[in-house]
Amino acid sequence: MRNATEALIKYRSLIGIVCLIVVLWLATPSARGIFIGFFFMMVGMFFRGWSSGYIDKDRELATEGPYALTRNPLYFGNLLIASGIAIAANNWLTALICAAYYVFFFTFLIAVERKRMKARFGSRYEAWARDANLFFPRIKKIRKFNFNIALYMKNREYRVLFYSLFVIAVLVVKYLKTIGFIGR
């Protein structure tokens, strides 16, 4: 089982890229869908960016900022980005592909990471887990704002911004071709 788990973790990005290519190919974007989808993607990128300024992966247990609201703020941000892509793609099949990829991989990853974090951080993890929701953010006042731009850069979160803007650009071009604004 360990080999299957490692393979899924190792190839999740490649499978995600293949799914994204299929989604972009099948997309039937509309101006309204692109606008609404881009909004969701921006909120997701903000949540991921905010989260990445608090996490020093495998060194410290992140419990402040967005990690006070949810144990998985990066994955919550991913959900918003994937939802935005599905909305902008404006096609039921693309929405199904996004949902299936997300549910399969992120449910699996959350379970794997929870086990790993319990083993690594023990009672500190248990105490924090009691206060922070597993996935959807709990609405409450954040006590500390210690966003660290160096962590944001170390985690290379800016790549998500570039990839998301590329996806929107592809959908905009596809839409402009559909309405005849640019040559087919």
Stockholm file with secondary structure:
# STOCKHOLM 1.0

chainA/1-184         MRNATEALIKYRSLIGIVCLIVVLWLATPSARGIFIGFFFMMVGMFFRGWSSGYIDKDRELATEGPYALTRNPLYFGNLLIASGIAIAANNWLTALICAAYYVFFFTFLIAVERKRMKARFGSRYEAWARDANLFFPRIKKIRKFNFNIALYMKNREYRVLFYSLFVIAVLVVKYLKTIGFIGR
#=GR chainA/1-184 SS CHHHHHHHHHHHHHHHHHHHHHHHHHCCCCHHHHHHHHHHHHHHHHHHHHHHTTCCTTTSCCCSGGGGTBSCHHHHHHHHHHHHHHHHHTCHHHHHHHHHHHHHHHHHHHHHHHHHHHHHHHHHHHHHHHHSBSSSCCCCCCCCCCCCHHHHHHTTTHHHHHHHHHHHHHHHHHHHHHTTSSCC
#=GC SS_cons         CHHHHHHHHHHHHHHHHHHHHHHHHHCCCCHHHHHHHHHHHHHHHHHHHHHHTTCCTTTSCCCSGGGGTBSCHHHHHHHHHHHHHHHHHTCHHHHHHHHHHHHHHHHHHHHHHHHHHHHHHHHHHHHHHHHSBSSSCCCCCCCCCCCCHHHHHHTTTHHHHHHHHHHHHHHHHHHHHHTTSSCC
//
